[in-house]
């Protein structure tokens, strides 16, 4: 039996990533004879394709020498174990190389980001382990709850299974990249758990309709009809005449600039992505002046998913699973089949051909 690894073979300093930059390398799969005490062998059932991986493909300084394995979030099952507390057949999510079958040594297990999924899902929906119950879900959860901090956060989080009365003040949240893996979840949690008014931006009328019809957003902006900061800000002000209280930034660029022009006093911004810039070579400065934050008591904060995904902060897995069971969150996924499809899955993130979470099924 062989294992397949998605391998970067050419740097991509700028422009669109594609199959010409990657190879799928076959190697012998590990077997139990290769294992020592404390090791496990895992079979990946899903590879994730995420925009943040683009920066690591630009140069050796960004991601290391080539050829090298691509790595990111995966989900799958354990096929052999010599480690206490981890049994063959158990389902897991992790941050690992994109290798279909791999040995995780005891030393690597001590440092790896890996979590069990058996109590949360079945093998037939293992893709949720790299989506709503993985990095995108924890990014949405942590960014909304602990970075943006809706006014009624403390009341809602006392008992996430309870029905909470409508907030005294209905806050308005704008989400960019709202039809994507993170954005679609942020909007649903804000709307259905915290009672916010939610504005989303996405590319094209089909995605904008999806925001309202499937995800329950109050307003949808087609950013392709508003190519400048001023045009985008004007559309945003039509949806939120009094300004926005919170902005969840997956995009950067003109979206960030438009948000800052419409951010209300005491407004908050959570920055977790900047896909508008990922394929650029030289970094372009945005027109943002930090001193504008002072007299409006506004806050801009960058963050990553790790504290919530690892369980060090909050109760992400339990809460998201509860909200899914209550019907407060619906999941949208775009599937690609086989390890060889990973380069095209990755490219789809930058061409707008994906909706929700991009999943490569093995």
Phi, psi and omega per residue, in radians:
X1 nan 2.455 3.139
X2 -1.974 2.758 3.047
X3 -1.920 2.512 3.130
X4 -1.902 2.377 -3.131
X5 -2.200 2.257 3.031
X6 -1.343 2.099 -2.988
X7 -2.150 2.274 3.039
X8 -1.402 2.167 -3.096
X9 -2.029 -0.232 3.101
X10 -2.422 2.363 3.035
X11 -1.165 2.674 3.138
X12 -2.215 1.381 -3.055
X13 -1.095 -0.544 3.068
X14 -2.777 2.928 3.122
X15 1.549 -3.045 -3.007
X16 -1.422 2.253 3.022
X17 -1.262 2.604 -3.138
X18 -2.726 3.136 -3.101
X19 -1.018 -0.448 -3.121
X20 -1.181 -0.215 -3.115
X21 -1.690 -0.061 -3.015
X22 -2.342 2.741 2.969
X23 -2.344 2.649 3.030
X24 -1.773 1.972 -3.025
X25 -1.769 2.251 3.085
X26 -1.644 2.344 3.060
X27 -2.429 2.787 3.092
X28 -1.071 2.367 3.121
X29 -1.285 2.545 3.093
X30 -1.176 2.674 3.120
X31 -2.274 2.987 -3.059
X32 -1.043 -0.514 3.126
X33 -1.115 -0.350 3.132
X34 -1.451 -0.127 -2.963
X35 -1.564 2.574 2.963
X36 -2.021 3.007 3.116
X37 -1.015 2.355 3.128
X38 1.601 -0.094 -3.129
X39 -1.562 2.778 2.940
X40 -2.380 2.706 2.973
X41 -1.993 2.297 -3.097
X42 -2.117 2.630 3.010
X43 -1.991 2.085 3.116
X44 -1.399 2.285 3.089
X45 -1.781 -0.374 3.111
X46 -2.486 2.381 2.895
X47 -1.840 2.537 3.064
X48 -1.679 2.594 2.947
X49 -2.082 2.120 -3.039
X50 -2.360 2.539 -3.090
X51 -1.039 -0.580 -3.055
X52 -1.075 -0.374 -3.120
X53 -1.187 -0.304 -3.078
X54 -1.069 -0.694 -3.057
X55 -1.131 -0.579 -3.137
X56 -1.261 -0.138 3.130
X57 -1.660 -0.016 -2.966
X58 -1.381 -0.644 -3.053
X59 -2.878 2.960 3.084
X60 -1.078 -0.642 3.139
X61 -1.119 -0.534 -3.115
X62 -1.445 -0.691 -2.988
X63 -2.372 -0.067 -3.139
X64 1.835 3.004 -3.076
X65 -1.222 2.693 3.096
X66 -2.009 2.741 -0.045
X67 -1.245 2.597 3.120
X68 -2.629 2.637 3.103
X69 -1.160 2.443 2.929
X70 -1.318 2.586 3.105
X71 -2.390 2.716 -3.118
X72 3.078 -2.647 -3.059
X73 -1.571 2.399 -3.123
X74 -2.384 2.824 2.958
X75 -2.439 2.664 -3.086
X76 3.125 -2.637 -3.134
X77 -2.409 2.709 3.115
X78 -1.426 2.269 -3.134
X79 -1.816 -0.353 3.066
X80 -2.746 2.543 -3.093
X81 -2.543 2.372 2.924
X82 -2.137 0.561 -3.085
X83 -2.166 2.232 3.121
X84 -1.069 2.364 3.116
X85 1.548 -0.098 3.121
X86 -2.232 2.090 -3.028
X87 -2.067 2.601 3.060
X88 -0.993 2.414 -3.131
X89 1.674 -0.277 3.141
X90 -1.259 2.570 3.123
X91 -1.646 2.598 -3.069
X92 -2.576 2.833 2.880
X93 -2.166 2.679 -3.066
X94 -2.892 2.919 2.918
X95 -1.873 1.913 -3.034
X96 -2.538 3.075 2.961
X97 -1.087 2.672 3.043
X98 -1.427 1.224 3.104
X99 -2.129 2.251 -2.941
X100 -1.124 -0.699 3.089
X101 -2.287 2.212 -3.055
X102 -2.595 2.653 3.063
X103 -1.604 2.243 3.033
X104 -1.922 1.954 -3.078
X105 -1.253 2.877 3.112
X106 -1.030 -0.702 3.132
X107 -1.130 -0.708 3.136
X108 -1.215 -0.606 3.107
X109 -1.063 -0.559 -3.126
X110 -1.187 -0.449 -3.082
X111 -1.870 -0.293 -2.994
X112 -1.257 2.596 2.942
X113 -1.572 1.819 -3.090
X114 -2.537 2.409 -3.090
X115 -2.451 2.626 -3.113
X116 -1.448 2.563 -3.082
X117 -2.149 -0.033 -3.026
X118 -1.006 -0.664 -3.097
X119 -1.351 -0.112 -3.007
X120 -1.970 -0.434 -3.073
X121 -2.749 3.033 3.069
X122 -1.936 2.944 -3.104
X123 -1.060 -0.535 -3.119
X124 -1.173 -0.379 3.044
X125 -2.108 0.672 -3.133
X126 -1.095 -0.369 3.108
X127 -1.064 -0.441 3.099
X128 -1.106 -0.355 3.140
X129 -1.205 -0.343 3.038
X130 -1.914 0.144 -3.123
X131 -2.133 -1.851 -3.052
X132 -1.093 -0.491 3.112
X133 -1.877 0.335 3.131
X134 -2.255 -2.500 -3.064
X135 -1.025 -0.859 -3.118
X136 -1.077 -0.724 3.132
X137 -1.117 -0.755 -3.131
X138 -1.234 -0.526 3.053
X139 -1.147 -0.802 3.109
X140 -1.093 -0.783 -3.096
X141 -1.097 -0.981 -3.092
X142 -1.158 -0.695 -3.114
X143 -1.144 -0.689 3.129
X144 -1.330 -0.890 -2.949
X145 -1.337 -0.759 -3.008
X146 -1.858 -0.302 3.082
X147 -1.716 -0.947 3.129
X148 -1.342 -0.628 3.042
X149 0.987 1.319 3.037
X150 -0.914 2.608 -3.055
X151 -0.962 -0.606 -3.093
X152 -1.704 0.376 -3.064
X153 -0.965 -0.884 -3.027
X154 -1.089 -0.694 3.136
X155 -1.141 -0.794 -3.113
X156 -1.127 -0.743 -3.009
X157 -1.374 -0.089 3.043
X158 -1.082 -0.653 3.132
X159 -2.654 1.682 -3.036
X160 -1.220 -0.243 3.106
X161 -1.524 -0.195 -3.078
X162 -1.481 2.751 3.018
X163 -1.541 2.092 -3.066
X164 -1.758 2.436 3.131
X165 -1.092 2.728 3.133
X166 -1.022 2.466 -3.118
X167 -1.171 2.657 3.112
X168 -1.098 -0.727 3.071
X169 -1.980 2.151 3.108
X170 -1.519 1.944 -3.141
X171 -1.483 2.699 -3.139
X172 -1.905 2.245 3.123
X173 -2.004 2.334 2.965
X174 -1.899 2.314 3.119
X175 -2.102 2.133 3.006
X176 -1.588 2.755 -3.042
X177 1.024 0.704 -2.908
X178 -1.291 -0.282 3.104
X179 -1.590 0.015 -3.110
X180 -1.518 -3.054 -3.033
X181 -1.083 -0.769 -3.124
X182 -1.435 -0.877 -3.034
X183 -1.026 -0.698 -3.126
X184 -1.130 -0.598 3.122
X185 -1.317 -0.722 3.106
X186 -0.969 -0.867 -3.099
X187 -1.082 -0.704 -3.125
X188 -1.190 -0.737 3.119
X189 -1.146 -0.751 3.134
X190 -1.065 -0.734 -3.096
X191 -1.314 -0.896 -2.926
X192 -1.576 -0.311 3.124
X193 -1.842 -0.748 -3.049
X194 -1.832 -0.069 3.053
X195 1.244 0.456 -3.139
X196 -1.367 2.763 2.847
X197 -1.460 2.251 -2.989
X198 -2.098 2.223 3.034
X199 -1.954 2.295 3.096
X200 -2.154 2.608 3.011
X201 -2.077 2.464 -3.123
X202 -2.693 2.954 -3.067
X203 -1.703 1.881 3.052
X204 1.787 2.694 -3.090
X205 -1.123 -0.571 -3.126
X206 -1.134 -0.779 3.120
X207 -1.185 -0.652 3.121
X208 -1.142 -0.659 3.086
X209 -1.147 -0.674 3.104
X210 -1.066 -0.696 3.132
X211 -0.984 -0.728 -3.075
X212 -1.485 -0.743 -3.010
X213 -1.385 -0.646 -3.086
X214 -1.770 -0.721 -3.049
X215 -1.649 -0.176 3.030
X216 1.382 0.322 3.089
X217 -1.121 2.609 3.113
X218 -1.359 -0.628 -3.100
X219 -2.452 2.616 3.093
X220 -2.362 2.335 3.138
X221 -2.004 2.202 3.045
X222 -1.493 1.791 -3.052
X223 -1.150 -0.337 3.127
X224 -1.188 -0.333 3.084
X225 -1.596 0.028 -3.115
X226 -2.423 1.316 -3.008
X227 -1.296 -0.288 -3.128
X228 -1.853 2.841 3.086
X229 -1.006 -0.761 -3.078
X230 -1.148 -0.700 3.134
X231 -1.206 -0.691 3.135
X232 -1.180 -0.724 3.113
X233 -1.104 -0.658 3.123
X234 -1.106 -0.744 3.112
X235 -1.159 -0.657 3.118
X236 -1.132 -0.689 3.133
X237 -1.196 -0.485 3.036
X238 -1.127 -0.638 -3.141
X239 -1.408 -0.534 -3.075
X240 -2.372 1.335 -3.066
X241 -1.004 -0.511 -3.127
X242 -1.607 0.094 -3.118
X243 1.660 2.958 3.121
X244 -1.778 2.531 3.113
X245 -1.563 -0.509 -3.094
X246 -2.484 2.524 3.058
X247 -2.309 2.185 3.080
X248 -1.814 1.938 -2.972
X249 -1.743 1.951 3.004
X250 -1.831 -0.084 -2.878
X251 -2.103 -0.812 -3.040
X252 1.368 -2.787 3.078
X253 1.028 -2.362 -3.094
X254 -1.139 -0.452 3.097
X255 -1.125 -0.801 3.119
X256 -1.100 -0.768 -3.129
X257 -1.084 -0.755 3.127
X258 -1.122 -0.669 3.120
X259 -1.079 -0.741 -3.087
X260 -1.180 -0.480 3.112
X261 -1.375 -0.272 -3.095
X262 -2.061 0.102 -3.111
X263 -1.286 2.189 -3.110
X264 -1.282 2.834 3.016
X265 -0.943 2.457 -3.067
X266 1.169 0.330 3.099
X267 -1.289 2.734 -3.095
X268 -2.288 2.539 3.130
X269 -2.229 2.242 3.049
X270 -1.895 2.136 -3.070
X271 -1.928 1.999 3.117
X272 -2.229 -0.094 -3.122
X273 -2.787 2.849 3.117
X274 -2.622 1.000 -3.016
X275 -1.074 -0.356 3.096
X276 -1.067 -0.414 -3.060
X277 -1.908 -0.127 -2.923
X278 -1.098 -0.544 -3.112
X279 -1.638 0.072 3.116
X280 -1.407 2.722 3.043
X281 -1.458 -1.510 3.106
X282 -1.229 2.369 -3.139
X283 -1.197 2.314 3.136
X284 -1.742 2.269 -3.137
X285 -1.264 2.420 3.029
X286 -1.485 2.674 -3.132
X287 -1.493 1.449 -3.102
X288 -2.403 2.274 -3.125
X289 -1.999 1.939 -3.069
X290 -0.993 -0.497 -3.131
X291 -1.116 -0.330 3.090
X292 -1.111 -0.352 -3.088
X293 -1.319 -0.395 -2.898
X294 -1.089 -1.042 -2.982
X295 -1.364 -0.231 3.077
X296 -1.691 0.007 3.125
X297 0.940 0.792 -3.108
X298 -1.733 2.820 -3.059
X299 -2.406 2.302 3.038
X300 -2.104 2.190 -3.049
X301 -2.395 2.248 3.004
X302 -1.570 2.684 -3.102
X303 -2.799 2.904 3.014
X304 -2.287 2.913 -2.965
X305 -1.351 -0.294 -2.847
X306 -0.961 -0.749 -3.094
X307 -1.051 -0.606 -3.104
X308 -1.488 -0.661 -3.142
X309 -1.172 -0.633 -3.124
X310 -1.403 -0.175 -3.120
X311 1.492 0.091 3.132
X312 -1.296 -0.343 -3.116
X313 -2.429 2.313 3.093
X314 1.249 -2.937 3.118
X315 -2.361 1.024 -3.020
X316 -0.930 -0.964 -3.045
X317 -1.054 -0.791 -3.133
X318 -1.120 -0.797 -3.072
X319 -1.183 -0.776 -3.130
X320 -1.156 -0.684 3.086
X321 -1.106 -0.672 3.095
X322 -1.106 -0.810 -3.107
X323 -1.168 -0.581 3.046
X324 -1.140 -0.779 -3.140
X325 -1.094 -0.547 3.116
X326 -1.406 -0.091 -3.120
X327 1.403 0.242 3.134
X328 -1.446 -0.224 3.113
X329 -2.311 2.248 2.965
X330 -1.977 2.650 -3.007
X331 -1.996 2.353 3.041
X332 -2.083 2.339 -3.110
X333 -2.357 2.577 3.011
X334 -2.014 2.077 -3.016
X335 -1.786 2.468 2.922
X336 -2.150 2.624 -3.004
X337 -1.966 2.188 3.041
X338 1.550 2.599 -3.112
X339 -1.004 -0.587 -3.109
X340 -1.147 -0.301 -3.136
X341 -1.508 -0.075 -3.069
X342 -1.012 -0.759 3.133
X343 -1.017 -0.689 3.115
X344 -1.264 -0.588 3.053
X345 -1.093 -0.748 3.116
X346 -1.091 -0.783 3.141
X347 -1.073 -0.601 -3.093
X348 -1.056 -0.426 3.127
X349 -1.136 -0.444 -3.045
X350 -1.856 -0.065 3.109
X351 -1.891 -0.090 3.139
X352 1.389 0.251 -3.106
X353 -1.546 0.105 -3.140
X354 -1.943 2.686 2.963
X355 -2.294 2.328 -3.130
X356 1.170 -2.549 -3.061
X357 -1.429 2.264 3.038
X358 -1.501 2.143 -3.055
X359 -2.206 2.268 2.991
X360 -1.778 1.991 3.136
X361 -1.604 2.314 -3.139
X362 -1.745 nan nan
